[in-house]
Amino acid sequence: MQTNSFSQVGVWLDQAKARIFKYENGQAELYEIVDSPVETVKRIPGEEPDTTRFSTNNEHISNNEYRKNNITQNEINEYLKLLEQKLMPYEDILIFGPGKFKDQFINHIKDNKSFGKKWIAVESADQMTANQLLAFVRDFFNKAVPDRP
């Protein structure tokens, strides 16, 4: 595992990608981009539709939707574990972004005792440009004073 000279990171997070920003000496900088393994559209060549036509018999209903949902959940869990590993070395973590995926990540790491002593903040944020992301992380850590548990 790599050792870093900085201990504060900001993570802009959504279901497609995570951007990790390091904060050091009053400056924010893009550190790493983590692509998600989650595919939004699942289509297997030769696959039949998820529904049947003109049938009232429940035995003929396709289970493609159930299978696709399981695949998606496995991909999301893989992505959450990958993010968990990436953020393990840092002490102060800002998680921000649009949507509810950041909340899903927080619920995932609540069970991990390694994150119990870390300072984690969650903020909502819309889509931003690269410069706005850097400014958001810099301004947050300039104002924030971590409460150590």
Order of alpha helices (4+ residues) and beta strands (2+ residues): beta-beta-beta-alpha-beta-alpha-beta-alpha
